[in-house]
């Protein structure tokens, strides 16, 4: 739950500037670092820091990976949302908040890219890649998009779109990374408990 809350809080911090020039900066450059901070704070609060295999250079690499993953997901979103109406012949949404098919496709593509980057970030922290985590992250991305779509239906505004998408997405992704870290710690503890003593 700690990871869920840290992700939710950092997601809310990123969308708080609302519709402003600061919001453009925040949504472009702060989501990746804020996710990294949410995970690290979760690790510190839960006491998992002693058991995570990450050294200072790994944390720096994790920060860079979170930033690059988010920026790449953003580029993929704009690319898919921008070109899909021409490729498939449907009408382009007037804005993101109108949540047309182009926005759906862009968010799904960005979610898969983001999930892949976060799975790699988790592997950097635990020292082990997990296909199961990747699948759960992709499913969490789909769930986030669906909940955002439903919450946005009656309003079609910034808060019903961004105000749901980023906090919920960060919360679920942080929760899954936290779960993966604790599963890794439990598995390591079981191996240590069954190891023969001299």
Residue frames as qw, qx, qy, qz and C-alpha x, y, z in Angstrom:
[[0.000, 0.883, 0.468, 0.000, 0.00, 0.00, 0.00],
 [0.349, -0.707, 0.096, 0.608, 2.94, 2.33, 0.66],
 [0.322, -0.075, 0.593, 0.734, 4.02, 2.13, -2.98],
 [0.107, 0.649, 0.691, 0.301, 0.44, 2.71, -4.13],
 [0.187, -0.905, -0.295, 0.243, 0.18, 5.86, -2.01],
 [0.360, -0.554, 0.285, 0.695, 3.56, 7.26, -3.02],
 [0.281, 0.191, 0.686, 0.644, 2.67, 6.74, -6.69],
 [0.000, -0.788, -0.602, -0.131, -0.72, 8.40, -6.22],
 [0.276, -0.840, -0.111, 0.453, 0.78, 11.40, -4.43],
 [0.340, -0.375, 0.446, 0.738, 3.52, 11.94, -7.02],
 [0.219, 0.416, 0.723, 0.506, 1.00, 11.58, -9.87],
 [0.087, -0.881, -0.461, 0.067, -1.19, 14.23, -8.23],
 [0.351, -0.679, 0.115, 0.634, 1.81, 16.53, -7.79],
 [0.343, -0.053, 0.594, 0.726, 2.52, 16.35, -11.53],
 [0.068, 0.570, 0.667, 0.475, -1.02, 17.29, -12.61],
 [0.238, -0.694, -0.465, 0.495, -1.55, 20.01, -9.96],
 [0.155, -0.291, 0.167, 0.929, -0.36, 22.92, -12.15],
 [0.476, 0.632, 0.494, -0.360, -3.52, 22.40, -14.24],
 [0.606, 0.638, 0.327, 0.344, -3.72, 24.09, -17.63],
 [0.130, -0.953, 0.160, 0.221, -0.70, 26.37, -17.60],
 [0.507, 0.707, -0.487, 0.074, 2.78, 26.68, -19.06],
 [0.281, -0.511, 0.755, -0.301, 4.04, 25.01, -15.89],
 [0.849, 0.071, 0.427, -0.302, 1.71, 22.08, -16.63],
 [0.779, 0.586, -0.216, -0.054, 3.36, 21.54, -20.02],
 [0.184, 0.641, -0.693, 0.273, 6.76, 21.39, -18.33],
 [0.539, -0.308, 0.652, -0.436, 5.41, 19.23, -15.50],
 [0.891, 0.209, 0.300, -0.270, 3.70, 16.70, -17.78],
 [0.714, 0.625, -0.312, 0.038, 6.69, 16.51, -20.10],
 [0.407, 0.553, -0.609, 0.398, 9.64, 16.44, -17.71],
 [0.326, -0.448, 0.573, -0.603, 8.30, 15.56, -14.25],
 [0.914, -0.086, -0.037, -0.396, 6.33, 12.33, -14.69],
 [0.822, 0.262, -0.466, 0.195, 9.42, 10.12, -15.21],
 [0.244, 0.374, -0.600, 0.663, 11.43, 11.56, -12.29],
 [0.533, -0.331, 0.288, -0.723, 8.35, 11.67, -10.04],
 [0.945, -0.041, -0.232, -0.227, 7.70, 7.97, -10.66],
 [0.647, 0.296, -0.554, 0.433, 11.32, 7.21, -9.78],
 [0.091, -0.393, 0.481, -0.779, 11.00, 9.28, -6.58],
 [0.773, -0.246, 0.032, -0.584, 7.74, 7.49, -5.66],
 [0.926, 0.048, -0.374, 0.031, 9.41, 4.07, -5.95],
 [0.467, 0.327, -0.542, 0.618, 12.54, 5.12, -4.05],
 [0.341, -0.389, 0.345, -0.784, 10.46, 6.71, -1.27],
 [0.898, -0.157, -0.127, -0.390, 8.40, 3.50, -1.11],
 [0.801, 0.182, -0.492, 0.289, 11.62, 1.48, -0.80],
 [0.173, 0.376, -0.510, 0.754, 12.92, 3.72, 2.00],
 [0.556, -0.343, 0.191, -0.733, 9.64, 3.82, 3.96],
 [0.943, -0.101, -0.155, -0.277, 9.10, 0.05, 3.80],
 [0.548, -0.629, 0.550, 0.037, 12.69, -0.74, 4.75],
 [0.925, 0.310, 0.206, 0.074, 13.34, -2.64, 1.53],
 [0.262, 0.903, -0.340, 0.013, 16.44, -0.52, 0.85],
 [0.433, -0.584, 0.686, -0.010, 18.71, -2.95, 2.72],
 [0.708, 0.056, 0.703, 0.022, 17.61, -5.81, 0.49],
 [0.638, 0.754, 0.110, -0.114, 17.36, -4.20, -2.94],
 [0.819, -0.063, 0.250, 0.513, 20.44, -4.92, -5.04],
 [0.379, 0.841, 0.159, 0.353, 20.67, -1.38, -6.35],
 [0.561, -0.275, -0.091, 0.776, 23.86, 0.60, -5.85],
 [0.038, 0.704, 0.091, -0.703, 24.07, 4.37, -6.37],
 [0.036, 0.291, -0.619, -0.729, 24.98, 3.97, -10.09],
 [0.005, 0.331, 0.918, 0.218, 21.96, 1.65, -10.50],
 [0.039, 0.717, 0.530, -0.451, 19.69, 4.27, -8.94],
 [0.049, 0.583, -0.245, -0.773, 21.08, 6.89, -11.35],
 [0.033, 0.042, -0.841, -0.538, 20.54, 4.47, -14.25],
 [0.027, 0.514, 0.850, -0.109, 17.00, 3.86, -12.94],
 [0.076, 0.702, 0.224, -0.671, 16.28, 7.59, -12.88],
 [0.091, 0.412, -0.538, -0.730, 17.52, 7.96, -16.47],
 [0.005, -0.155, -0.948, -0.277, 15.50, 4.89, -17.49],
 [0.089, 0.634, 0.681, -0.355, 12.30, 6.31, -15.95],
 [0.114, 0.667, -0.058, -0.734, 12.82, 9.64, -17.72],
 [0.085, 0.280, -0.735, -0.611, 13.59, 8.03, -21.09],
 [0.071, 0.304, 0.949, 0.050, 10.70, 5.54, -20.77],
 [0.162, 0.701, 0.509, -0.473, 8.17, 8.28, -20.12],
 [0.139, 0.630, -0.267, -0.716, 9.49, 10.56, -22.88],
 [0.020, 0.114, -0.880, -0.461, 9.49, 7.65, -25.33],
 [0.115, 0.483, 0.857, -0.135, 5.92, 6.77, -24.29],
 [0.153, 0.720, 0.211, -0.643, 4.95, 10.42, -24.86],
 [0.112, 0.448, -0.578, -0.672, 6.49, 10.41, -28.36],
 [0.021, 0.133, 0.964, 0.229, 4.73, 7.12, -29.16],
 [0.168, 0.608, 0.656, -0.415, 1.41, 8.55, -27.90],
 [0.216, 0.698, -0.055, -0.681, 1.67, 11.64, -30.12],
 [0.053, 0.315, -0.779, -0.539, 2.87, 9.55, -33.07],
 [0.048, 0.271, 0.957, 0.095, 0.09, 6.95, -32.89],
 [0.149, 0.681, 0.550, -0.459, -2.65, 9.45, -31.97],
 [0.122, 0.657, -0.196, -0.718, -1.48, 11.81, -34.73],
 [0.165, 0.331, -0.746, -0.554, -1.09, 9.33, -37.57],
 [0.239, 0.179, 0.948, -0.106, -3.77, 6.72, -36.81],
 [0.467, 0.607, 0.366, -0.529, -6.70, 8.79, -38.23],
 [0.378, 0.642, -0.449, -0.494, -4.91, 9.04, -41.59],
 [0.017, 0.279, -0.951, -0.129, -3.88, 5.38, -41.55],
 [0.119, 0.257, 0.948, -0.144, -7.26, 3.95, -40.54],
 [0.080, -0.349, -0.537, -0.764, -9.58, 6.63, -41.92],
 [0.313, -0.709, -0.627, 0.088, -11.46, 7.84, -38.85],
 [0.013, -0.898, -0.072, -0.435, -12.01, 11.34, -37.49],
 [0.474, 0.181, -0.499, 0.703, -9.31, 12.85, -35.30],
 [0.367, -0.691, -0.547, 0.297, -10.33, 13.96, -31.79],
 [0.079, 0.914, 0.082, 0.390, -10.73, 17.71, -31.33],
 [0.113, -0.726, 0.540, -0.410, -8.68, 17.40, -28.13],
 [0.264, 0.185, -0.920, 0.223, -7.34, 14.68, -25.85],
 [0.312, 0.036, 0.632, -0.708, -10.26, 15.17, -23.48],
 [0.711, 0.224, -0.110, -0.658, -12.71, 14.11, -26.20],
 [0.492, -0.276, 0.821, -0.088, -11.08, 10.69, -26.07],
 [0.772, 0.436, -0.171, -0.429, -11.65, 9.47, -29.61],
 [0.992, 0.084, 0.046, 0.085, -10.26, 6.31, -31.15],
 [0.543, 0.650, -0.306, 0.435, -6.97, 8.08, -31.93],
 [0.266, -0.681, 0.466, -0.499, -6.49, 8.90, -28.24],
 [0.927, -0.222, 0.228, -0.199, -7.36, 5.30, -27.26],
 [0.909, 0.329, -0.088, 0.240, -4.77, 3.89, -29.68],
 [0.279, 0.724, -0.368, 0.513, -2.15, 6.44, -28.63],
 [0.510, -0.604, 0.419, -0.446, -2.66, 5.71, -24.93],
 [0.985, -0.074, 0.142, -0.061, -2.56, 1.94, -25.45],
 [0.765, 0.483, -0.200, 0.375, 0.69, 2.18, -27.43],
 [0.031, 0.716, -0.407, 0.566, 2.20, 4.57, -24.87],
 [0.757, -0.474, 0.273, -0.356, 1.06, 2.29, -22.04],
 [0.986, 0.090, -0.013, 0.138, 2.87, -0.70, -23.55],
 [0.524, 0.594, -0.291, 0.537, 6.05, 1.35, -24.03],
 [0.280, -0.683, 0.355, -0.573, 5.83, 2.75, -20.49],
 [0.915, -0.310, 0.154, -0.208, 5.14, -0.70, -19.01],
 [0.894, 0.283, -0.165, 0.306, 8.22, -2.11, -20.77],
 [0.262, 0.650, -0.355, 0.619, 10.42, 0.67, -19.40],
 [0.534, -0.581, 0.328, -0.520, 9.08, 0.24, -15.85],
 [0.995, -0.098, 0.006, -0.029, 9.56, -3.55, -16.03],
 [0.706, 0.432, -0.272, 0.492, 13.18, -2.88, -17.01],
 [0.116, -0.678, 0.340, -0.641, 13.49, -0.40, -14.11],
 [0.828, -0.418, 0.185, -0.326, 12.20, -3.07, -11.72],
 [0.959, 0.141, -0.117, 0.216, 14.70, -5.57, -13.13],
 [0.368, 0.633, -0.341, 0.590, 17.46, -3.02, -12.50],
 [0.413, -0.611, 0.355, -0.574, 16.41, -2.80, -8.84],
 [0.882, -0.260, 0.292, -0.264, 15.87, -6.51, -8.20],
 [0.148, -0.520, 0.801, 0.257, 18.45, -7.97, -10.56],
 [0.325, 0.151, 0.929, 0.097, 15.80, -10.15, -12.22],
 [0.309, 0.037, -0.416, -0.854, 13.59, -9.66, -15.29],
 [0.332, 0.248, 0.829, -0.376, 9.93, -10.66, -14.89],
 [0.107, -0.201, -0.693, -0.684, 7.61, -11.38, -17.81],
 [0.243, -0.599, -0.756, 0.097, 4.80, -11.64, -15.27],
 [0.176, -0.598, -0.234, 0.746, 5.45, -8.09, -14.06],
 [0.016, -0.137, 0.463, 0.876, 5.48, -6.80, -17.65],
 [0.191, -0.401, -0.803, -0.396, 2.10, -8.42, -18.31],
 [0.267, -0.667, -0.604, 0.346, 0.66, -6.99, -15.06],
 [0.158, -0.455, 0.022, 0.876, 1.99, -3.52, -15.94],
 [0.076, -0.083, -0.626, -0.771, 0.43, -3.67, -19.42],
 [0.267, -0.550, -0.779, -0.140, -2.90, -4.76, -17.89],
 [0.260, -0.625, -0.389, 0.625, -2.65, -1.95, -15.31],
 [0.075, -0.216, 0.301, 0.926, -2.09, 0.45, -18.21],
 [0.194, -0.328, -0.740, -0.554, -5.26, -0.81, -19.93],
 [0.319, -0.626, -0.677, 0.218, -7.21, -0.51, -16.67],
 [0.222, -0.473, -0.130, 0.843, -5.96, 3.05, -16.19],
 [0.052, 0.005, -0.493, -0.868, -7.05, 4.01, -19.70],
 [0.276, -0.460, -0.790, -0.297, -10.49, 2.43, -19.21],
 [0.312, -0.640, -0.535, 0.455, -11.08, 4.15, -15.84],
 [0.143, -0.343, 0.094, 0.924, -9.90, 7.47, -17.31],
 [0.119, -0.201, -0.661, -0.713, -12.29, 7.05, -20.24],
 [0.323, -0.593, -0.736, -0.049, -15.24, 6.34, -17.90],
 [0.314, -0.599, -0.341, 0.653, -14.35, 9.22, -15.54],
 [0.133, -0.232, 0.280, 0.922, -13.94, 11.56, -18.51],
 [0.090, 0.435, 0.807, 0.388, -17.26, 10.71, -20.22],
 [0.070, -0.838, -0.539, 0.059, -19.48, 13.26, -18.43],
 [0.292, -0.824, -0.032, 0.485, -16.89, 16.06, -18.20],
 [0.701, 0.532, 0.174, 0.441, -14.38, 16.10, -21.07],
 [0.034, -0.969, 0.167, -0.179, -11.95, 18.40, -19.26],
 [0.313, 0.633, -0.635, 0.313, -8.37, 18.48, -18.02],
 [0.367, -0.414, 0.673, -0.490, -9.12, 17.14, -14.54],
 [0.885, 0.060, 0.309, -0.342, -11.28, 14.25, -15.68],
 [0.842, 0.486, -0.222, 0.073, -8.55, 13.24, -18.15],
 [0.426, 0.544, -0.546, 0.475, -5.10, 14.14, -16.80],
 [0.377, -0.504, 0.460, -0.626, -6.31, 14.26, -13.19],
 [0.928, -0.117, 0.234, -0.266, -7.31, 10.58, -13.42],
 [0.855, 0.452, -0.240, 0.084, -4.79, 9.21, -15.93],
 [0.388, 0.599, -0.547, 0.438, -1.50, 10.17, -14.27],
 [0.401, -0.480, 0.569, -0.533, -2.29, 9.69, -10.57],
 [0.925, -0.025, 0.232, -0.301, -4.03, 6.34, -11.17],
 [0.830, 0.469, -0.280, 0.114, -1.37, 5.13, -13.62],
 [0.181, 0.621, -0.605, 0.464, 1.49, 6.10, -11.29],
 [0.610, -0.380, 0.482, -0.501, -0.28, 4.52, -8.30],
 [0.972, 0.101, 0.111, -0.182, -0.89, 1.18, -10.06],
 [0.708, 0.547, -0.375, 0.243, 2.58, 1.04, -11.61],
 [0.050, -0.615, 0.604, -0.506, 4.25, 1.87, -8.27],
 [0.791, -0.253, 0.366, -0.420, 2.12, -0.73, -6.51],
 [0.965, 0.252, -0.059, -0.030, 3.16, -3.42, -9.00],
 [0.477, 0.607, -0.498, 0.394, 6.85, -2.49, -8.76],
 [0.349, -0.532, 0.548, -0.543, 6.57, -2.56, -4.96],
 [0.930, -0.068, 0.207, -0.297, 4.90, -5.97, -5.11],
 [0.841, 0.441, -0.274, 0.153, 7.68, -7.24, -7.37],
 [0.146, 0.642, -0.575, 0.486, 10.35, -5.95, -4.97],
 [0.588, -0.386, 0.513, -0.492, 8.69, -7.68, -2.00],
 [0.978, 0.140, 0.033, -0.152, 8.24, -10.94, -3.93],
 [0.625, 0.570, -0.439, 0.302, 11.93, -10.78, -4.79],
 [0.144, -0.579, 0.593, -0.541, 12.81, -10.21, -1.12],
 [0.827, -0.201, 0.336, -0.404, 10.60, -13.10, 0.05],
 [0.933, 0.321, -0.161, 0.021, 12.14, -15.43, -2.53],
 [0.384, 0.608, -0.542, 0.436, 15.65, -14.39, -1.43],
 [0.442, -0.483, 0.523, -0.546, 14.66, -14.96, 2.22],
 [0.954, -0.018, 0.147, -0.260, 13.38, -18.46, 1.45],
 [0.781, 0.469, -0.349, 0.220, 16.60, -19.34, -0.37],
 [0.076, 0.605, -0.577, 0.543, 18.64, -18.06, 2.59],
 [0.683, -0.351, 0.394, -0.506, 16.47, -20.02, 5.06],
 [0.984, 0.096, 0.088, -0.121, 16.91, -23.29, 3.15],
 [0.497, 0.677, -0.507, 0.192, 20.64, -22.86, 2.54],
 [0.868, -0.242, -0.364, 0.234, 22.77, -25.36, 4.49],
 [0.254, -0.921, 0.240, -0.174, 24.65, -23.90, 7.44],
 [0.572, 0.465, -0.612, 0.284, 28.30, -24.70, 8.13]]
